[in-house]
Amino acid sequence: MPFLPLTSTDPDFFAGKNSFDPLHPRLLIFTEGTILGPRHWWEFFNDRGYVTINLCAEKIRRWYAQGARIAYLTSRRRPDDVAAIAKILTDAGLPGSTLYYRGNREEYHHVAENLIPDVLIEDDCRSIGGQRNWTITYVDHQIKPRIHSIIVREFGGIGHLPDSLSDLLS
């Protein structure tokens, strides 16, 4: 499963299948549509120009300050497109260790099954067909109970989610 490191200071806590640590939960956050979006509707297909949605950067920084270990998942597959999304994340000052993307013959659920995050935050994919496009939908039935799935409105951001990491996990 391919990835780009976002920082040289944060180790990749998603490497290996760590057991749940309530003080340092592992959050996998989908990028496009969940925390990144276009400035204007006519820029919908120009994801290189995406910006953070509402107050998502502040929210993620709060979770990180409380001990969350954060990684991201992008819909992009081409290395230069993935690098563009990574640049948006780092330019926005978003904390986190890694940006994951799908390799050849991989689907989103394969990434989630390999990483087994404690929390998976993704949008409802309303513009592309809804639930059939969610990552969590196709996660193996034996792994799915281990992942706390949070679905947010597409391009609505995550500002409404709890500031408290413990509240997010419940």
MILOBA-684960 format. One record per residue (C-alpha): residue number from 1; residue in one letter; x, z, y. Coordinates in steps of 0.5 Angstrom, whole numbers, plus 500, padded with zeros to 3 digits. Example, Ala and Ser with C-alpha at 12.3 -4.5 7.8 and 13.67 -1.06 7.14 Angstrom:
<recs>
+-----+--------+-----+-----+-----+
! num ! residu !   X !   Z !   Y !
+-----+--------+-----+-----+-----+
!   1 !      A ! 525 ! 516 ! 491 !
!   2 !      S ! 527 ! 514 ! 498 !
+-----+--------+-----+-----+-----+
</recs>
This chain:
<recs>
+-----+--------+-----+-----+-----+
! num ! residu !   X !   Z !   Y !
+-----+--------+-----+-----+-----+
!   1 !      M ! 500 ! 500 ! 500 !
!   2 !      P ! 503 ! 498 ! 506 !
!   3 !      F ! 504 ! 502 ! 513 !
!   4 !      L ! 508 ! 503 ! 519 !
!   5 !      P ! 511 ! 509 ! 521 !
!   6 !      L ! 508 ! 511 ! 528 !
!   7 !      T ! 513 ! 516 ! 530 !
!   8 !      S ! 520 ! 519 ! 527 !
!   9 !      T ! 519 ! 526 ! 528 !
!  10 !      D ! 512 ! 527 ! 524 !
!  11 !      P ! 513 ! 526 ! 516 !
!  12 !      D ! 508 ! 522 ! 513 !
!  13 !      F ! 504 ! 528 ! 510 !
!  14 !      F ! 500 ! 522 ! 506 !
!  15 !      A ! 506 ! 520 ! 501 !
!  16 !      G ! 504 ! 523 ! 495 !
!  17 !      K ! 497 ! 527 ! 493 !
!  18 !      N ! 498 ! 533 ! 496 !
!  19 !      S ! 493 ! 539 ! 495 !
!  20 !      F ! 488 ! 541 ! 500 !
!  21 !      D ! 491 ! 546 ! 505 !
!  22 !      P ! 485 ! 548 ! 510 !
!  23 !      L ! 490 ! 550 ! 515 !
!  24 !      H ! 493 ! 543 ! 515 !
!  25 !      P ! 488 ! 538 ! 513 !
!  26 !      R ! 490 ! 531 ! 512 !
!  27 !      L ! 485 ! 526 ! 517 !
!  28 !      L ! 485 ! 519 ! 516 !
!  29 !      I ! 482 ! 515 ! 522 !
!  30 !      F ! 480 ! 508 ! 522 !
!  31 !      T ! 482 ! 505 ! 528 !
!  32 !      E ! 478 ! 499 ! 530 !
!  33 !      G ! 471 ! 501 ! 532 !
!  34 !      T ! 472 ! 508 ! 531 !
!  35 !      I ! 477 ! 510 ! 536 !
!  36 !      L ! 479 ! 503 ! 539 !
!  37 !      G ! 474 ! 498 ! 542 !
!  38 !      P ! 474 ! 493 ! 547 !
!  39 !      R ! 474 ! 494 ! 555 !
!  40 !      H ! 468 ! 489 ! 555 !
!  41 !      W ! 464 ! 486 ! 550 !
!  42 !      W ! 467 ! 479 ! 551 !
!  43 !      E ! 473 ! 482 ! 549 !
!  44 !      F ! 470 ! 484 ! 542 !
!  45 !      F ! 475 ! 479 ! 538 !
!  46 !      N ! 481 ! 481 ! 542 !
!  47 !      D ! 483 ! 487 ! 538 !
!  48 !      R ! 490 ! 487 ! 542 !
!  49 !      G ! 487 ! 488 ! 548 !
!  50 !      Y ! 483 ! 494 ! 545 !
!  51 !      V ! 483 ! 501 ! 548 !
!  52 !      T ! 481 ! 508 ! 546 !
!  53 !      I ! 474 ! 510 ! 546 !
!  54 !      N ! 472 ! 515 ! 551 !
!  55 !      L ! 475 ! 522 ! 550 !
!  56 !      C ! 478 ! 520 ! 543 !
!  57 !      A ! 485 ! 521 ! 544 !
!  58 !      E ! 484 ! 528 ! 547 !
!  59 !      K ! 480 ! 530 ! 541 !
!  60 !      I ! 485 ! 528 ! 536 !
!  61 !      R ! 490 ! 531 ! 540 !
!  62 !      R ! 486 ! 538 ! 539 !
!  63 !      W ! 486 ! 537 ! 532 !
!  64 !      Y ! 493 ! 536 ! 531 !
!  65 !      A ! 495 ! 542 ! 536 !
!  66 !      Q ! 490 ! 546 ! 531 !
!  67 !      G ! 495 ! 543 ! 525 !
!  68 !      A ! 491 ! 537 ! 523 !
!  69 !      R ! 496 ! 532 ! 519 !
!  70 !      I ! 493 ! 525 ! 522 !
!  71 !      A ! 494 ! 518 ! 519 !
!  72 !      Y ! 490 ! 512 ! 521 !
!  73 !      L ! 487 ! 506 ! 518 !
!  74 !      T ! 487 ! 499 ! 521 !
!  75 !      S ! 483 ! 493 ! 519 !
!  76 !      R ! 489 ! 488 ! 521 !
!  77 !      R ! 493 ! 485 ! 515 !
!  78 !      R ! 498 ! 481 ! 519 !
!  79 !      P ! 504 ! 485 ! 520 !
!  80 !      D ! 504 ! 483 ! 528 !
!  81 !      D ! 497 ! 485 ! 528 !
!  82 !      V ! 498 ! 491 ! 525 !
!  83 !      A ! 504 ! 492 ! 530 !
!  84 !      A ! 500 ! 491 ! 536 !
!  85 !      I ! 495 ! 496 ! 533 !
!  86 !      A ! 500 ! 501 ! 532 !
!  87 !      K ! 503 ! 500 ! 540 !
!  88 !      I ! 496 ! 501 ! 542 !
!  89 !      L ! 496 ! 508 ! 538 !
!  90 !      T ! 503 ! 510 ! 541 !
!  91 !      D ! 502 ! 508 ! 548 !
!  92 !      A ! 495 ! 512 ! 548 !
!  93 !      G ! 499 ! 518 ! 546 !
!  94 !      L ! 495 ! 519 ! 540 !
!  95 !      P ! 499 ! 524 ! 535 !
!  96 !      G ! 500 ! 522 ! 528 !
!  97 !      S ! 505 ! 520 ! 523 !
!  98 !      T ! 503 ! 513 ! 520 !
!  99 !      L ! 498 ! 507 ! 521 !
! 100 !      Y ! 496 ! 504 ! 514 !
! 101 !      Y ! 493 ! 497 ! 512 !
! 102 !      R ! 491 ! 493 ! 506 !
! 103 !      G ! 496 ! 489 ! 502 !
! 104 !      N ! 495 ! 483 ! 498 !
! 105 !      R ! 489 ! 484 ! 494 !
! 106 !      E ! 487 ! 491 ! 497 !
! 107 !      E ! 481 ! 493 ! 500 !
! 108 !      Y ! 480 ! 499 ! 504 !
! 109 !      H ! 477 ! 504 ! 498 !
! 110 !      H ! 484 ! 502 ! 495 !
! 111 !      V ! 488 ! 505 ! 501 !
! 112 !      A ! 483 ! 512 ! 501 !
! 113 !      E ! 484 ! 512 ! 493 !
! 114 !      N ! 491 ! 512 ! 494 !
! 115 !      L ! 492 ! 517 ! 500 !
! 116 !      I ! 486 ! 522 ! 498 !
! 117 !      P ! 485 ! 524 ! 505 !
! 118 !      D ! 481 ! 531 ! 506 !
! 119 !      V ! 477 ! 528 ! 512 !
! 120 !      L ! 476 ! 520 ! 513 !
! 121 !      I ! 473 ! 518 ! 519 !
! 122 !      E ! 470 ! 511 ! 520 !
! 123 !      D ! 465 ! 508 ! 524 !
! 124 !      D ! 458 ! 505 ! 521 !
! 125 !      C ! 460 ! 498 ! 521 !
! 126 !      R ! 454 ! 496 ! 524 !
! 127 !      S ! 456 ! 489 ! 527 !
! 128 !      I ! 459 ! 487 ! 520 !
! 129 !      G ! 453 ! 489 ! 515 !
! 130 !      G ! 453 ! 497 ! 515 !
! 131 !      Q ! 454 ! 501 ! 509 !
! 132 !      R ! 457 ! 496 ! 505 !
! 133 !      N ! 463 ! 495 ! 509 !
! 134 !      W ! 465 ! 503 ! 509 !
! 135 !      T ! 471 ! 505 ! 506 !
! 136 !      I ! 468 ! 511 ! 503 !
! 137 !      T ! 462 ! 507 ! 499 !
! 138 !      Y ! 467 ! 504 ! 494 !
! 139 !      V ! 471 ! 510 ! 493 !
! 140 !      D ! 472 ! 512 ! 486 !
! 141 !      H ! 466 ! 517 ! 484 !
! 142 !      Q ! 472 ! 522 ! 481 !
! 143 !      I ! 475 ! 522 ! 488 !
! 144 !      K ! 470 ! 521 ! 493 !
! 145 !      P ! 468 ! 528 ! 492 !
! 146 !      R ! 475 ! 530 ! 494 !
! 147 !      I ! 474 ! 526 ! 501 !
! 148 !      H ! 470 ! 529 ! 507 !
! 149 !      S ! 467 ! 523 ! 510 !
! 150 !      I ! 465 ! 522 ! 517 !
! 151 !      I ! 461 ! 516 ! 519 !
! 152 !      V ! 460 ! 515 ! 527 !
! 153 !      R ! 457 ! 510 ! 531 !
! 154 !      E ! 461 ! 503 ! 531 !
! 155 !      F ! 464 ! 503 ! 538 !
! 156 !      G ! 461 ! 510 ! 540 !
! 157 !      G ! 467 ! 514 ! 539 !
! 158 !      I ! 469 ! 521 ! 536 !
! 159 !      G ! 467 ! 525 ! 542 !
! 160 !      H ! 461 ! 528 ! 539 !
! 161 !      L ! 465 ! 531 ! 533 !
! 162 !      P ! 467 ! 538 ! 533 !
! 163 !      D ! 473 ! 540 ! 537 !
! 164 !      S ! 475 ! 546 ! 532 !
! 165 !      L ! 478 ! 543 ! 526 !
! 166 !      S ! 475 ! 548 ! 521 !
! 167 !      D ! 468 ! 546 ! 524 !
! 168 !      L ! 470 ! 539 ! 522 !
! 169 !      L ! 471 ! 540 ! 515 !
! 170 !      S ! 465 ! 544 ! 514 !
+-----+--------+-----+-----+-----+
</recs>
